[in-house]
Amino acid sequence: MNKKFSVLILAQVAVLLAMEVVLSRFFSIATPITKFSFAFVPLAVCGALFGPVWGGVMGALADLLGAILFPIGPYFPGYTLNNALHGVALGMALKEGRRKWWQLALALVFNRVVIGIFLAALWGHMLTDNPYWAVAGARVVQAAVMAPVQFIIIRLMQRPVERYADLSHRRGMA
């Protein structure tokens, strides 16, 4: 059986996906323009364990399922793209052999600045007709708060996730 697409990997990704949906939809602080959430944790774990492709797939599916099952506002595919790109970037930074602090920092700068400020502000502008730079300004606050929080939390969980991955490989589970 191809290890890239096994039932065990699908089950693990599904559990992480469910955690991301719950954290994003029920355990977040939402304002009219932005949202503060710890939904990045399962996405980072998925990226670290299974790489950028699974991280992107999980990110897109989590946003899509969250929007269908627990809608907060109108569904917009741009936010699904954002979540997929978050997963890809975290997977690229955290996948085995690429777990240096500066790689994580670079991924978070990409996530927070390119995706979190510029793309999300574009989507917010398109949906609300608020001026682009006003929406981007609110996103800057979110990025300034969440980037260091994400960096610290992901760095703290890296070693336990690596141990889990090593144990899984030794037992032939992944």
C-alpha positions as CSV (number, residue, x, y, z in Angstrom):
1,M,0.0,0.0,0.0
2,N,1.2,3.5,-0.8
3,K,2.3,5.2,2.4
4,K,1.5,8.6,1.0
5,F,-2.2,7.7,1.0
6,S,-3.1,5.2,3.7
7,V,-6.2,4.8,5.8
8,L,-4.1,5.7,9.0
9,I,-3.0,9.0,7.5
10,L,-6.6,9.8,6.4
11,A,-7.8,9.0,9.9
12,Q,-5.2,11.2,11.5
13,V,-5.8,14.1,9.1
14,A,-9.6,13.7,9.7
15,V,-9.1,14.0,13.5
16,L,-6.9,17.1,13.0
17,L,-9.4,18.5,10.5
18,A,-12.2,18.1,13.1
19,M,-10.1,19.8,15.7
20,E,-9.4,22.7,13.4
21,V,-13.1,23.2,12.6
22,V,-14.0,23.2,16.3
23,L,-11.2,25.6,17.3
24,S,-12.0,27.9,14.4
25,R,-15.7,28.0,14.8
26,F,-16.3,27.7,18.5
27,F,-13.1,28.7,20.3
28,S,-12.2,31.9,18.6
29,I,-12.7,35.6,19.1
30,A,-14.3,37.2,16.0
31,T,-14.6,40.9,15.2
32,P,-16.5,42.2,12.1
33,I,-13.2,42.4,10.2
34,T,-10.9,39.7,11.7
35,K,-10.7,36.6,13.9
36,F,-8.3,35.4,16.6
37,S,-8.1,31.7,16.9
38,F,-5.9,28.7,17.8
39,A,-7.0,26.7,14.8
40,F,-3.5,27.0,13.4
41,V,-2.3,24.3,15.9
42,P,-3.9,21.2,14.2
43,L,-2.9,22.7,10.8
44,A,0.7,23.0,12.0
45,V,0.6,19.4,13.4
46,C,-0.7,18.1,10.1
47,G,1.9,20.0,8.1
48,A,4.7,18.7,10.4
49,L,3.5,15.1,10.3
50,F,2.4,14.8,6.7
51,G,3.9,17.7,4.7
52,P,2.7,20.6,2.7
53,V,0.3,18.7,0.4
54,W,-1.7,17.2,3.3
55,G,-1.4,20.6,5.2
56,G,-3.0,22.4,2.2
57,V,-5.7,19.7,1.7
58,M,-6.6,19.8,5.3
59,G,-6.6,23.6,5.4
60,A,-9.0,23.8,2.5
61,L,-11.3,21.0,3.7
62,A,-11.4,22.5,7.2
63,D,-12.5,25.9,5.9
64,L,-15.0,24.4,3.5
65,L,-16.5,22.0,6.1
66,G,-16.6,24.7,8.7
67,A,-18.4,27.0,6.3
68,I,-21.0,24.4,5.4
69,L,-21.6,22.9,8.9
70,F,-21.2,26.1,11.0
71,P,-21.5,29.2,8.8
72,I,-20.4,32.4,10.3
73,G,-21.1,34.6,7.2
74,P,-21.4,34.0,3.5
75,Y,-19.0,31.4,2.1
76,F,-16.2,32.9,0.1
77,P,-13.6,30.7,-1.7
78,G,-10.9,33.2,-1.1
79,Y,-10.8,32.3,2.6
80,T,-10.6,28.6,1.7
81,L,-7.6,29.4,-0.5
82,N,-6.0,31.3,2.4
83,N,-6.4,28.3,4.8
84,A,-5.0,26.0,2.2
85,L,-2.0,28.3,1.7
86,H,-1.5,28.4,5.5
87,G,-1.3,24.6,5.6
88,V,1.1,24.5,2.7
89,A,3.4,27.1,4.2
90,L,3.4,25.4,7.6
91,G,4.0,22.0,6.0
92,M,7.0,23.3,4.1
93,A,8.5,24.8,7.2
94,L,7.8,22.0,9.6
95,K,8.1,18.8,7.6
96,E,10.8,16.4,8.6
97,G,14.3,17.8,7.9
98,R,13.1,21.4,7.7
99,R,12.4,22.2,11.3
100,K,14.7,25.2,11.9
101,W,13.4,28.2,13.8
102,W,14.0,30.6,10.9
103,Q,12.1,28.4,8.5
104,L,9.1,28.6,10.8
105,A,9.5,32.3,11.2
106,L,9.6,32.7,7.4
107,A,6.5,30.6,7.0
108,L,4.7,32.7,9.7
109,V,5.8,36.0,8.0
110,F,4.4,34.6,4.7
111,N,1.2,33.5,6.5
112,R,0.7,36.7,8.5
113,V,1.8,39.3,5.9
114,V,1.1,37.9,2.4
115,I,-2.0,35.8,3.3
116,G,-3.2,37.3,6.5
117,I,-2.9,41.0,5.6
118,F,-2.9,41.4,1.8
119,L,-5.0,38.5,0.6
120,A,-7.5,38.5,3.6
121,A,-7.8,42.3,3.3
122,L,-8.6,41.9,-0.4
123,W,-11.3,39.3,0.4
124,G,-12.7,41.5,3.2
125,H,-12.8,44.5,0.9
126,M,-14.5,42.5,-1.8
127,L,-17.2,41.2,0.6
128,T,-17.8,44.3,2.7
129,D,-17.0,47.2,0.3
130,N,-14.9,48.7,3.1
131,P,-11.8,50.5,1.9
132,Y,-8.9,48.1,1.3
133,W,-6.5,49.9,3.5
134,A,-9.0,50.1,6.4
135,V,-9.4,46.3,6.3
136,A,-5.7,45.8,5.9
137,G,-5.1,48.0,9.0
138,A,-7.3,45.7,11.1
139,R,-5.4,42.7,9.7
140,V,-2.1,44.3,10.8
141,V,-3.2,44.2,14.4
142,Q,-4.2,40.6,14.1
143,A,-0.8,39.7,12.5
144,A,1.1,41.6,15.2
145,V,-0.7,39.7,17.9
146,M,-0.9,36.3,16.4
147,A,2.5,35.9,14.7
148,P,4.5,35.8,18.0
149,V,1.8,33.6,19.6
150,Q,1.9,31.2,16.8
151,F,5.7,31.1,16.7
152,I,5.9,30.3,20.5
153,I,3.2,27.7,20.5
154,I,4.4,25.9,17.4
155,R,8.0,25.9,18.7
156,L,6.8,24.4,22.0
157,M,4.9,21.6,20.3
158,Q,7.5,20.7,17.8
159,R,9.4,18.3,20.0
160,P,6.3,16.3,21.1
161,V,5.1,16.2,17.4
162,E,8.6,14.9,16.3
163,R,8.5,12.3,19.0
164,Y,5.1,11.1,17.9
165,A,6.3,11.0,14.3
166,D,9.4,9.0,15.3
167,L,7.3,6.6,17.3
168,S,4.8,6.2,14.5
169,H,7.7,5.4,12.0
170,R,9.3,2.9,14.4
171,R,5.9,1.1,14.8
172,G,5.3,1.1,11.1
173,M,2.2,3.2,11.4
174,A,3.1,6.0,9.1
